[in-house]
Amino acid sequence: MPETEVLIGRAELLLSQGRAAEAIKQLTEVLRQDPQNTHALGLMARARFDQKNFDAGIELAHRAISIEPNESYFHYLLAFGHYLQDKNVDAQSAISRAIQLNPYQAEYFGLWSLLLLEKNQFEQALEKANEGLALDAESISCLNARATALNKLRRTDDAIDTMRAALDQDPENSFTHTTVGWNLLEKGRQKEATKHFREALRLNPNAEAARAGLKQSLKSNIPPYKWLLQYSFWINNKGKQARWIIPIGIYVGVRVVGALSRNAPPAVAMIGTVLVGLYILVALASWFLNPLANIFLFFHKDGKHALSTSEKWNAVLTTTALITGITLLATGFFKGQQFEDSTLMLSGLVLVAMAMPLSQLEIPIRFRRAPKMQYYTMALVALGLICLGFISTGNVNDILFALFLFGVVAFTWIIPFSR
């Protein structure tokens, strides 16, 4: 059908230019004329993925598979959609089927390698990337996956050589520049990383991974934030179990040191006090450095455009709560007020505590279909405001105040493990 072929050709061109909405119009007409056209279904799925409408894209991939169940590409497309949704088990099943049907497509092995990277199986990821490169030495997805795997395995020289090969192969590839940027950022080379993220966004202004990387690289110019980011990379590379075992282990260790130092000689007690103080400082920094660093981006020519609306509001609200809270606490302290009787100090404590949920609050606020933890976050903010209302009248509600503080402490443990 000549007309449908022309429409499909236009759609392919529009997709390559990042114009998904216009491509969908062409493909809708094709599918109106021929609902069983699997080529159009596959392209439509890609367009939906580009629009981040993953459910619609996956449904289209399933439709194509129902018509041509032995076409490996549609299984690959399905796997890619699941990968974008972080549904890695489903993605693994689909990519395994694609490779079973056609074991000679390098891109399939590139996606398999990326899935293994998600599971921190770096050696296996490198192996799959190499298998793909054995089929096609110029495969961009395999080169990027190989570079990331080598970087995670601390084979820096090999990783750099692979990244250079990927850039030489396709210097105008946004995904490659993004991958190189993240690899450099993990090595603490934020200035070089920033250049690649900027280039990735020049090539594809909608590249969210590049935008996220640009924000991180710019904030890494603040030394404390850079140290925190490097710790984040380190702990994430240890695997999912380590993400909660290590923080709990550190917490228990600090509590033990604190308990032992109470009855220890003065010198040892001082060391214990310093360790506990450092732990508290790092714990607070892990919550507040990100929104505070976002304030820094407000005044950066690139950073102010990289921040989302929610991140801007988080930065303003968190910083305001912290500064106001600390000011009230300091004012009450220098006035010699007793904490439990001081409106200033109680209000200051509530505001400092509120800064934690405010740093995680999604704005604009959604009361329907919001993530479960957002309801908890909103409840804590509301409870904090109620506590402030009671404190301002001089009638502190001890039950609500205790419930709020307990909720904030629980929040600091629950949120990291819910991500």
KALIN-V740882 format. One record per helix or strand of 2 or more residues. SS is the DSSP state (H for helix, E for strand). FROM is the first residue (numbers start at 1). LEN is the number of residues. If there is no record, write none. Layout:
BEGIN
SS	FROM	LEN
SS	FROM	LEN
END
This chain:
BEGIN
H	2	15
H	20	14
H	38	13
H	54	14
H	72	13
H	88	14
H	106	13
H	122	14
H	140	13
H	156	14
H	174	13
H	190	14
H	208	12
H	223	15
H	240	22
H	266	33
H	303	4
H	309	26
H	339	3
H	343	16
H	372	21
H	398	21
END
